[in-house]
Amino acid sequence: MWHDILMIILGLIIGIIIGFFTARFFIKKYMKKNPPINEEMIKTLMMQMGRKPNQKQVNQMMKSMSKYM
């Protein structure tokens, strides 16, 4: 009886660990393929703040954003 309960708990723990890493892998893959922000959004944000963005500034922002993804 204890053996059965222990096997169920062990199976749940292993399933949670495998599920976590699988979900993490797919989320990272999705975010790399479909980034939440792109160059047009950065340009729009900078223009709303009253700055005229040049390509160098946009590239720096994209590089800094991709570092955290």
N, C-alpha and C positions, 0 to 999 in steps of 0.2 A: 504494500500500500504506500509506504513512504517513498519507495522507489518510483512509483508512478507519478506521485506529486512532484518529486524532484525532477523527473524527466520533463514534465509539463512546464515547470518553471524555467528549467534550462532551455527548453525549446523556445519559450517566449523571449527570454533574454537574447538568445542568438538571433531570433527573428527581428527583434527591435534593432540590434546592431547592424545586421545586414540591410534592413530597410532604411536606416539612417544614412549609411554610406551610399546606397543606391540612389536615394532621393537627392543627396548632395551632388552626386555625379551628374544626374540629369538636370538639376537646376543650374549648375555651372555651365553645362553644355548649352542649355537654352539661353542663358544670359550672354554667353559669348556670341551666339548666333543672332540674338535679338537684343542688342543693348538697350537699356532703358532711356538713354539719352544719346543724341547724335549731334553732328556738327551744326545742323540747321537750328536745333533747339538752343545750343550754346550761343550761336550768333543772335538769335532772337532775344535771349536773356540779357546778353551784353548790351544790345541796342535799347532794351527797356530800361536798363540802368543808366543810359545816357552815354554809353561808350561806343565808339565806332571800332568794331573788332577787325583786326587784320588776320591773315591766315596763320601767322606764327603764334598769336595768342590763342586762337582756336585749337591749334595743334597741341599747345602746351596744356590746355584744359582737358582735351581728349586723353592725352598721355597720363595726366594726373588722375583722371576718372578711371582709366583702365587699370591703374595700379591697384585700386581697391576692389576690383572685381575678380 
